[in-house]
Amino acid sequence: MNEAKLVMLSNKTKINGWINFDKPAGISSAKALAVIRKKLNCSKIGHGGTLDPLASGVLPIAIGEATKTVSYVMDSAKKYEFTISWGHETTTDDKEGSPTRTSNKIPTKEDINRCIPEFIGTIKQTPPDYSAVKIDGKRAYSIARFFEKRGIENQVDLKPRNVNIHNLSLLSLSNNKACFSIFCGKGTYVRSLGRDLGRRLGSAGHISALKRISVGNFNLKDAISLDFFKNLRDIADAKKNVISLSTVLDDIPALHITPEEAERIRMGQRIPYFGKSFMENQNSVAICDGVVIALITLDSGIIRPVRVFNIQ
């Protein structure tokens, strides 16, 4: 590429908002983040829920002050499409791991559809050994890799936990593979679901393909590809695709305040509230002239800033 033709990006990018990113399979979420950080030259950046290297699809990227709202995206419901390959389980519950338990049984459409209702609602699920769940302060995958490198039997001991699966449906069957769609709540591991579904059907399976279709208000059809950022030559093109941080706060109450009140809140000050429509001790968002000022809470008639956004 002719460097003389490149439009230099600013030394300090001032972007506050979200980018709806379509992560390709084959790279980690951290690698994708690093590419975008470098291209946009931004100091504060984060994402709304890790995707395994195997997985592709929606990875919401928070930039600048939007990083203060990451938890609201992490808590959002998510939709995936995934493929289970029958025949064996693996150490990682996906195709990246080594084969473990095997089975020659290939479940039929009727078998699967009879079993699916058992996996809808609030269910118990044990996370994969190779997951980011912490055990005594250490990530489960770190412990599993420690034992694997030393040829020692895996001693990761993860406890089952409740997860919410709102909908699960079979999309297609082909040879030794089955494709599904799932709409689920925070903390659900699709890899665990594939493993457990296979066991319940008297078979053995692992996830061989996984695509995240949506996270809250972020949808795959509107997502931006990695190539867009790799070929980015002008920061203005990136800014056109930035989504307001208020997008992820749509589900919480909004309180419109005056410019004077906004200034006080920006300085971390508490201010009195004389209205009657807001509930005590719940997070709300303070807005002034269309600009998000802060996350706030109401306590005994006093507005207390919880997270202030440095946006003018």
C-alpha positions in Angstrom: 0.0 0.0 0.0 1.3 3.5 -0.9 1.8 5.2 2.5 1.7 8.6 0.8 -2.0 8.0 0.0 -3.0 7.2 3.6 -4.9 9.7 5.6 -3.3 10.0 9.0 -5.5 9.3 11.9 -5.5 11.8 14.8 -3.0 11.2 17.6 -5.8 11.1 20.2 -9.1 9.7 19.0 -12.1 11.1 20.9 -14.8 8.6 20.3 -17.4 7.8 22.9 -19.8 5.0 21.9 -20.2 1.5 20.7 -19.2 -0.3 17.5 -21.2 -3.3 16.4 -18.3 -5.6 15.3 -18.6 -8.8 13.4 -15.7 -11.0 14.7 -14.5 -13.6 12.3 -13.7 -17.1 13.4 -10.1 -17.9 13.9 -9.1 -14.9 16.1 -9.6 -14.2 19.8 -11.8 -11.3 21.1 -8.6 -9.8 22.5 -6.9 -9.8 19.1 -9.9 -8.2 17.5 -9.9 -5.5 20.2 -6.2 -4.9 19.6 -6.7 -4.3 15.9 -9.5 -1.8 16.5 -7.5 -0.1 19.3 -4.5 0.4 17.0 -6.6 1.6 14.1 -8.6 4.1 16.1 -5.7 5.0 18.4 -8.0 5.0 21.5 -6.9 4.6 25.1 -10.1 3.2 26.5 -11.7 0.2 24.8 -13.6 -3.0 25.9 -16.1 -5.5 24.7 -19.5 -6.7 25.8 -18.9 -10.5 26.1 -16.0 -12.7 24.9 -16.4 -14.8 21.9 -14.1 -17.9 21.6 -11.7 -18.0 18.7 -13.8 -20.7 17.1 -16.9 -18.4 17.2 -17.9 -15.6 14.9 -20.5 -12.9 15.0 -21.5 -10.0 17.1 -18.9 -8.6 19.5 -20.0 -5.2 20.8 -17.0 -2.9 21.2 -17.1 -0.1 23.7 -14.9 3.0 23.2 -14.1 5.9 25.5 -16.9 6.7 28.0 -19.0 3.8 26.7 -16.6 1.4 28.6 -18.5 2.5 31.7 -21.7 0.9 30.3 -20.2 -2.6 29.5 -22.0 -4.3 32.3 -25.4 -3.4 30.7 -24.4 -5.3 27.5 -22.9 -8.2 29.4 -26.3 -8.7 31.1 -28.2 -8.7 27.8 -29.8 -11.7 26.2 -28.0 -13.3 23.3 -28.9 -15.3 20.2 -26.6 -17.9 18.6 -26.6 -20.4 15.8 -24.5 -23.4 16.4 -23.6 -26.8 15.0 -23.1 -30.0 17.0 -21.0 -32.7 15.4 -21.9 -36.2 16.8 -19.4 -38.9 17.4 -17.2 -37.7 20.3 -16.8 -35.2 23.0 -13.6 -33.1 23.4 -11.6 -31.7 26.3 -12.8 -28.2 25.4 -16.3 -29.1 24.3 -15.6 -27.7 20.8 -13.5 -28.8 17.8 -10.3 -27.2 19.2 -10.0 -29.9 21.9 -8.8 -33.4 21.9 -11.3 -36.3 21.6 -12.5 -37.9 24.8 -15.8 -39.9 25.2 -17.1 -41.4 21.9 -20.4 -42.8 20.7 -21.7 -44.2 17.4 -25.2 -43.1 17.9 -26.5 -40.3 15.6 -29.7 -38.7 17.1 -32.7 -38.4 14.8 -34.8 -35.4 14.3 -37.5 -36.9 16.5 -35.0 -37.7 19.2 -33.8 -34.1 19.3 -37.2 -32.4 19.2 -38.4 -34.6 22.1 -35.4 -33.7 24.2 -35.3 -29.9 23.5 -38.0 -28.9 26.0 -35.8 -30.2 28.8 -33.3 -27.5 27.9 -35.6 -24.5 27.9 -36.2 -22.3 30.9 -34.0 -22.1 34.0 -31.6 -25.1 33.9 -28.5 -26.3 35.7 -25.4 -26.1 33.6 -21.7 -26.9 34.3 -19.4 -24.5 32.5 -16.6 -26.1 30.3 -13.3 -26.9 31.9 -11.7 -24.5 29.4 -13.8 -21.4 30.4 -13.2 -18.0 32.0 -15.0 -19.0 35.2 -12.8 -18.4 38.3 -11.8 -21.0 40.8 -10.1 -19.6 43.9 -9.1 -16.6 41.9 -7.8 -18.4 38.8 -9.4 -18.9 35.5 -10.6 -22.5 34.8 -8.8 -22.6 31.5 -5.5 -21.7 33.1 -5.9 -24.6 35.6 -6.9 -27.0 32.8 -4.0 -26.0 30.6 -1.6 -26.4 33.6 -2.6 -30.1 34.0 -2.8 -30.7 30.3 0.8 -29.5 29.7 2.1 -31.8 32.4 0.1 -34.8 31.2 -1.9 -34.9 34.5 -5.5 -35.8 34.6 -7.6 -32.7 34.6 -8.6 -31.7 38.2 -10.8 -28.7 37.3 -13.9 -28.9 39.5 -16.6 -26.5 38.3 -20.0 -26.4 40.0 -23.3 -26.4 38.1 -25.2 -23.1 38.1 -28.5 -21.8 36.9 -28.8 -20.3 33.4 -31.8 -19.1 31.4 -32.6 -20.5 28.0 -35.5 -18.6 26.5 -35.7 -20.6 23.2 -33.9 -23.5 21.6 -34.8 -25.0 18.2 -33.4 -27.4 15.7 -32.7 -25.8 12.3 -31.3 -28.7 10.2 -29.7 -32.2 10.2 -27.0 -33.3 7.8 -25.0 -36.5 8.1 -23.4 -36.4 11.6 -24.2 -32.8 12.3 -27.2 -30.9 13.7 -27.7 -27.1 13.5 -29.6 -25.2 16.2 -30.7 -21.7 17.2 -30.7 -20.5 20.8 -31.8 -17.4 22.6 -30.4 -17.3 26.1 -29.5 -15.2 29.1 -26.2 -14.1 30.7 -23.7 -16.8 31.5 -25.0 -19.6 29.2 -22.2 -21.7 27.6 -23.3 -23.1 24.2 -20.3 -25.5 24.4 -21.8 -27.0 27.6 -25.2 -27.2 26.0 -23.9 -29.2 23.1 -22.1 -31.5 25.4 -25.2 -32.0 27.7 -27.6 -32.4 24.8 -25.4 -35.1 23.3 -25.3 -37.0 26.6 -29.0 -36.7 27.2 -29.6 -38.2 23.7 -27.3 -41.1 24.5 -24.7 -39.9 22.1 -21.6 -37.7 22.3 -21.0 -34.4 20.6 -19.1 -31.2 20.5 -19.6 -27.7 19.0 -18.0 -27.5 15.6 -19.4 -24.1 14.6 -20.8 -21.1 16.6 -22.1 -17.8 15.4 -23.5 -15.0 17.7 -26.4 -13.4 15.9 -27.3 -10.7 18.5 -26.4 -9.2 21.9 -29.2 -7.0 23.2 -29.7 -4.2 20.6 -26.7 -5.3 18.6 -27.5 -7.5 15.5 -25.3 -9.3 13.0 -27.0 -7.8 10.0 -25.8 -4.3 11.0 -22.3 -5.4 12.2 -19.0 -4.1 10.7 -16.3 -6.5 9.5 -12.7 -6.8 10.4 -11.7 -5.9 6.9 -13.4 -2.5 7.3 -10.9 -1.7 10.1 -7.9 -3.2 8.4 -8.6 -1.0 5.4 -9.5 2.1 7.4 -7.8 5.2 6.1 -9.8 8.0 7.6 -11.1 8.3 11.2 -14.3 10.0 9.9 -15.3 6.7 8.3 -15.1 4.9 11.6 -17.0 7.7 13.4 -20.0 7.2 11.0 -20.4 3.7 12.5 -20.3 4.6 16.2 -23.5 3.9 18.1 -24.4 6.2 21.0 -23.6 4.8 24.4 -27.2 5.6 25.4 -28.3 2.7 23.1 -27.4 0.2 25.8 -29.2 2.2 28.5 -32.6 2.0 26.7 -34.1 -0.3 29.3 -33.5 1.8 32.4 -35.5 5.0 33.4 -34.3 8.4 32.1 -34.4 11.6 34.1 -34.2 14.9 32.2 -32.2 17.5 34.2 -31.3 21.2 33.7 -27.9 22.4 32.5 -27.2 23.7 36.1 -28.0 20.3 37.6 -25.9 18.6 34.9 -22.8 20.7 35.9 -23.2 19.7 39.5 -23.6 16.0 38.7 -20.5 16.2 36.4 -18.6 17.4 39.4 -19.8 14.4 41.4 -22.2 16.5 43.6 -25.5 15.2 44.9 -28.6 17.2 44.1 -32.2 17.2 45.6 -35.0 15.6 43.6 -38.6 16.9 44.2 -40.4 14.7 41.7 -42.6 11.7 42.5 -42.3 9.4 39.5 -38.9 7.7 40.2 -38.4 4.7 42.5 -35.8 4.9 45.2 -32.5 2.9 44.9 -32.7 2.0 41.3 -30.2 3.0 38.6 -31.4 5.6 36.2 -29.7 7.7 33.5 -29.6 11.5 33.7 -29.9 13.4 30.4 -29.5 17.1 29.6 -30.4 18.5 26.2 -30.1 15.0 24.6 -26.7 14.3 26.1 -26.2 11.4 28.6 -24.7 12.9 31.7 -24.4 10.1 34.2 -25.8 6.9 35.7 -27.6 8.0 38.9 -29.6 6.6 41.8 -32.2 8.2 43.9 -31.7 7.8 47.7 -34.1 9.5 50.2 -34.9 12.3 47.8 -31.3 12.9 46.7 -29.9 12.2 43.3 -26.5 10.6 43.6 -24.2 10.1 40.6 -23.0 6.5 40.2 -21.0 6.8 36.9 -20.4 10.2 35.3 -19.8 10.4 31.6 -17.2 12.9 30.3 -19.2 13.9 27.3 -19.8 17.5 26.3 
